[in-house]
Structures are given as structure tokens and as C-alpha cells.
Amino acid sequence: MLEKAKKQFAGAVIFSIIALIVAIFSITGNGTT
């Protein structure tokens, strides 16, 4: 049970980090080269 929760949490963290990077990249990419 703990292992599954850990895996789920890790996946959520990775997903949020990727989403954050993509958002920042698109914002900065639009503003400046």
C-alpha cells in the first residue's frame, strides 16, 4: 500500500514539475528569445 502511494506521489510530482517547466518555457519563450 505504501509502495503504491509512493509511486503515485512520485508520478504526480514529476508531472507537476514537467507542467511547470513547460509553462515557464512557453511564457519566457513568448516574451524573449
N, CA and C of each residue as an Amber inpcrd file, in Angstrom:
protein
    99
   0.8390000  -1.2010000   0.0000000   0.0000000   0.0000000   0.0000000
   0.8790000   1.2580000   0.0000000   1.8910000   1.2350000   0.8610000
   2.7830000   2.3890000   0.9480000   3.5630000   2.5610000  -0.3500000
   3.9790000   1.4340000  -0.9200000   4.7370000   1.4920000  -2.1750000
   3.9070000   2.1350000  -3.2880000   2.6390000   1.7350000  -3.3640000
   1.7670000   2.2750000  -4.4030000   1.5760000   3.7810000  -4.2060000
   1.3760000   4.1860000  -2.9590000   1.1800000   5.6060000  -2.6690000
   2.4400000   6.3870000  -3.0290000   3.5900000   5.7930000  -2.7230000
   4.8610000   6.4600000  -3.0420000   4.9950000   6.6520000  -4.5460000
   4.6810000   5.5920000  -5.2920000   4.7990000   5.6560000  -6.7490000
   3.8390000   6.7040000  -7.3090000   2.6210000   6.7200000  -6.7690000
   1.6310000   7.6840000  -7.2350000   2.0930000   9.1030000  -6.9400000
   2.6370000   9.3140000  -5.7290000   3.1010000  10.6360000  -5.3250000
   4.2550000  11.0850000  -6.2120000   5.1810000  10.1660000  -6.4670000
   6.3330000  10.4910000  -7.3170000   5.8620000  10.8690000  -8.7180000
   4.8950000  10.1330000  -9.2290000   4.3730000  10.4270000 -10.5570000
   3.7190000  11.8000000 -10.6050000   2.9740000  12.1430000  -9.5580000
   2.3070000  13.4400000  -9.5020000   3.3340000  14.5640000  -9.4390000
   4.3900000  14.3530000  -8.6600000   5.4400000  15.3700000  -8.5260000
   6.1350000  15.5850000  -9.8660000   6.4870000  14.4940000 -10.5250000
   7.1570000  14.5950000 -11.8260000   6.2450000  15.3000000 -12.8280000
   4.9720000  14.9460000 -12.8220000   4.0230000  15.5450000 -13.7590000
   3.8970000  17.0450000 -13.5330000   3.8130000  17.4600000 -12.2440000
   3.6670000  18.8840000 -11.9300000   4.9270000  19.6510000 -12.2980000
   6.0850000  19.0260000 -12.0830000   7.3510000  19.6840000 -12.4260000
   7.4370000  19.8890000 -13.9400000   7.0610000  18.8680000 -14.6960000
   7.0960000  18.9780000 -16.1600000   6.1350000  20.0720000 -16.6180000
   4.9360000  20.1000000 -16.0370000   3.9470000  21.1090000 -16.4100000
   4.4740000  22.5050000 -16.0960000   5.1340000  22.6420000 -14.9420000
   5.6850000  23.9380000 -14.5360000   6.7680000  24.3830000 -15.5100000
   7.6550000  23.4660000 -15.8680000   8.7390000  23.7920000 -16.8060000
   8.1560000  24.2070000 -18.1590000   7.1640000  23.4750000 -18.6210000
   6.5440000  23.7910000 -19.9110000   5.8960000  25.1680000 -19.8630000
   5.2100000  25.4740000 -18.7650000   4.5530000  26.7750000 -18.6270000
   5.5790000  27.9000000 -18.6250000   6.6330000  27.7350000 -17.8400000
   7.6810000  28.7630000 -17.7670000   8.3460000  28.9190000 -19.1310000
   8.6370000  27.7970000 -19.7750000   9.3040000  27.8350000 -21.0780000
   8.4480000  28.5710000 -22.1090000   7.1530000  28.3130000 -22.1170000
   6.2670000  28.9570000 -23.0870000   6.1410000  30.4510000 -22.8010000
   6.0900000  30.8160000 -21.5180000   5.9640000  32.2280000 -21.1420000
   7.2390000  32.9810000 -21.5210000   8.3850000  32.4440000 -21.1270000
   9.6570000  33.1170000 -21.4150000   9.9570000  33.0640000 -22.9060000
   9.5870000  31.9720000 -23.5510000   9.8310000  31.8350000 -24.9830000
   9.0370000  32.8690000 -25.7690000   7.8240000  33.1750000 -25.3180000
   6.9970000  34.1670000 -25.9930000   7.5420000  35.5670000 -25.7820000
   8.0020000  35.8510000 -24.5490000   8.4910000  37.1900000 -24.2160000
   9.8200000  37.4780000 -24.8680000  10.7970000  36.5990000 -24.6460000
  12.1430000  36.8530000 -25.1650000  12.6870000  35.6320000 -25.8870000
  13.6680000  35.8690000 -26.7230000  14.3040000  34.7680000 -27.4400000
  15.3430000  34.1680000 -26.5260000
